[in-house]
């Protein structure tokens, strides 16, 4: 075999293993990213779609946050305007997760059969509220 | 000031267009006066943008809250240092920052490139001016003008986001920007080479140092970003595979690939097409990174808010991709390789595989970052992948890369002989095996960290051997002392030994990254006097006792500080404080108003073995009972150490002096002499 051909074989091997690792990685670690409306549609269409790891992106319903500091539990309700889900989370929430209105969150976890979303991670997006207000003020 | 600023932006736009049109019109061939006009237009753009920048800074320092940008990102009580960095804290200011730095680099490229590349320079100016014009146009025409005024004048500004009020934040973004921006210069040289059909290695010599500068800024910027995330975000780590982090890693990966493959082109005249594609690809990835950061199409912790500015970048990205790859395609036949690959067991082959791995890693990172969008477009449902995906894919690829880091520099060019392999690899392989065996005996059972550390041993063996052999040869040949010989060895072969030092830095990163596999964490709610224990991976038992919470006012913020008393293996070991901060601004009536969400100041004690990392998450209902998270993070200190080593090595490789072609050739031969002397004979 010519060295060029040998190299080509090596290159194909590397490219193939990169492709394999990516495909495998997506299959094993990919999680759905859904809005409450999409999640509701999923559970209606497929009644077994509970206790599946997924991410839920929505807004926190103002005033719905209840903190039980002693056990570091936070309960709140998320909504996308059409559907809403109660969420329960144990652990420390990020600074950006506040009682201010209109905070956007991404919660990762599972929807239990009890209809409550059991979150293992809570990400709060900051900034948008602030910059949206800023736009309003600038246009006023 | 805004009038002056706007005027300066328009001036920059017009000068830039003038220069670009003149450069691409080709009228400067044989017309030195026209070529001079092109060069001068580059300086004029720079001057105009400096005026605009000064105007913005004046507005910020004068607290002119009638300027929307000043109102949005500063306040009267903002500490002076952060006033300075507020320049690039927001979208609009960072666009101006980008433009002014790009015009500075463009001017430097014109001024500093030796005269023998004069035939390239008008094209270089044309490309840099076009990119600058794009940035200025975005400011002027897409509602991103930093000099926009409000219809009224507020009494105080909104203040700067507290997460940006951190010393790291003063230098992290500009470092990254400098890295991103300076990629434009190598790209401009690549385009100039294609346009002028001067496709020998001339353009590479003219731009190689720029590529190194860019690479160094990007490396430092990424490391500072890790540091900022670690001390400021408070989630306990330094790299989360966030889209914006990935966006900075992507051009770094392709650039690193280029810095290796360019050596093959210089020495063997191979890979010309590949190298040009890498330069173009790197530039595209840097624009893509800007797009990701600014468009908000992918959710990220620190992207700017969704705005249409992102779509200007997307359009620009497509335009550049089409133009540059078309140009590359039309010059394809001119880029024939001089020789063919001779053997799989050669340095060329090792470098080729190294390049494939870098590009493979870049591709997987890009794929994972874009996957939510791709899956939504193709399958209709959004599927995201997170850190587990990136780790799963990149740990094996990273380990392979580590193997090549050890092999590449030692293996002979063209074709390595069996003796060459034995002579070069016996010692390093031994070191790696001993390290792995030792760690396994000490109880390390996890495969990935064990392999990483074993391979790190192997690579450090190769580097040590290289330094030792070179130094010993100098001692023998010139009768120098060890220190002198070492200094001369590095000083006279800066590119080679600087490169080894960079490898050493990377090695230290890898060692540190693997350490994070062993981090431990515990959350607890404690009343004053209560304590928890945490066993560290190095076998120490830490006891954390909650002392109490104190509250006070400091600068522009109210602080709740929670104090923890640390004991290590039962021996008192000082106190660590973590803070919750609530920033405020002062309104028209002189009363203080809370601004932004409260922010956490992590309590960190860094050590060579492990970091104690304490987050005060809040008090229970206003009492002194506190909620904490305690982390023990192994080997984090070594990430920052790796960064310093890497930066040091990078500086050596690009240090000026010995800069002329003749001198560098002489140096290369001197290095070759050392090689021959140590090898005994065997000139391959």
Interface residues (C-beta under 8 A of the other chain):
Chain A: X3 X4 X6 X7 X10 X11 X14 X15 X17 X18 X21 X22 X24 X25 X26 X28 X29 X30 X31 X32 X33 X34 X38 X55 X57 X69 X70 X71 X72 X91 X92 X93 X94 X95 X96 X98 X100 X106 X123 X125 X126 X127 X128 X130 X131 X132 X134 X137 X138 X140
Chain B: X68 X72 X148 X150 X151 X158 X161 X234 X235 X299 X301 X304 X305 X306 X340 X341 X342 X343 X344 X349 X352 X353 X356 X357 X360 X361 X363 X364 X367 X368 X371 X372 X375 X381 X382 X383 X384 X385 X386 X388 X389 X390 X392 X393 X396 X397 X523 X525 X596 X597 X598 X599 X600 X615 X617 X618 X620 X621 X625 X627 X629
